[in-house]
Amino acid sequence: MTATPLVVLDACVLANFSLCDTLLRLAEPPRLFEPRWSEEIIRETTRTLELKLGWPNSVSARRRASGCIEQFAFPCNG
C-alpha cells in the first residue's frame, strides 16, 4: 500500500478561500494528499486575512474556531 503524501499548505494557500477549499476537498477521502500546517502558518494567515484583505477580526476568528484549521495542524519546531 502506498502512503498518502504529506503536503504543507502555507498562508498564501489558506488565505485564498477558493484555493484552500479546492485543496481541502482533494484531501477528503479518497485522499490525494494529507494537508498539514503549523500554528505559525495559521497566525500568518490570520494577519493576512485581517491586515491585507481587510477581514474583520470576528470573521477570521470564526474561521479558525470552526475546527477545520486545527484538524491538520502539526507542531512548530522552534
N, C-alpha and C positions, 0 to 999 in steps of 0.2 A: 504494500500500500504506500502511496506517495504522500508525503507530508504536505500540508497546506502551507504555502509560503506566507511568512510574516511581512507585512508592509507598514512602514511608518508613514502616517498621514500628518503632514506639517500644517502649521496655522494657515498657510495660503490655501490649502485644500479645505480645512474645516471652516474657515470664514466664508467661503463661497458656497452658499446654500445648495445650489443646483449640483455643483460638482460633488460636494460632500454627500448629498442624498443619493446620487448615482453610484458613487463608490461604495457607500454603506449597503446599498441594495445588492451590489455584486458580492458583498461579503456575507450575505444571507445564504442559508443552505439552498442548493449545493454550492458551497463556498469556492470562489475563485482565489481568494486570499483571506488572510486573517489580519484585520486592521489593528494598529497599535498607535498610541501617542502618549506623551508624558504630561505631567502637571505643568511643566514649563511651557509646553506647546499650548495647553489649554489657557494659561494666563496670557500668552501672546495672542491667541485667537480672541479672547475677551477684549484685550486692548484694541485690537484691530477693529472688531465689531463696534466698539464704543467710540474710539477716538478717530479712526479713519473713515468708517462707514456711517457714523452718527446714530447707531442703535442706542435707544435708551437703556440704562442700566437694568431696569426691570425686565426687559426683553432678553438681554443676554444672560441674565441670572436665571430666568425661566428655562432657557435653552439648556443651560448647564444642569439645572435641577431636575431635568427630565430623566436623568439617569443614563441616557444613551452614551453620553461622553465618558462617564466613569467606567462603563462596562468594559471598554477596551484599553483603559489606561495601563501603562507599565511604569515601574518606578524609575525616577530620575537618578542618574549617577552623578553626584557632585552637585 
